[in-house]
Amino acid sequence: MITTHVLDTAQGKPASGVAVRLELSGQHGWVLAGDGITDADGRLRTLVTGPLQAGTYRLTFQTRAHSAFFPEVSITFEVVDASAHYHVPLLLSPFGYSTYRGS
């Protein structure tokens, strides 16, 4: 499972309404693996609808409404154990962002 959430650290609250795209790197480039919009709590729990597979993934967040400088943020990460839960949050401010592997 892959989940995410977005926190607007400048406002001190979740970032709702952020469009998120999840892609898997394949032989011919990036392939859409899921997408959605963050809920009122800034969370997106339904990114992957099918079984998770090992590989390189990219999360792309449409962040223009929360950052004047970063209209889009992409995070690329590796899934080694397809049975594990990968929670990849985004902490966003107007001129910076960070991420980590959550639980």
Secondary structure, DSSP 8 states (H G I E B T S, - for coil): -EEEEEEETTTTEE-TT-EEEEEEEETTEEEEEEEEE--TTSEE--S--S---SEEEEEEEE-TTT-SS-SEEEEEEEE--TTS-EE--EEEETTEEEE--B-
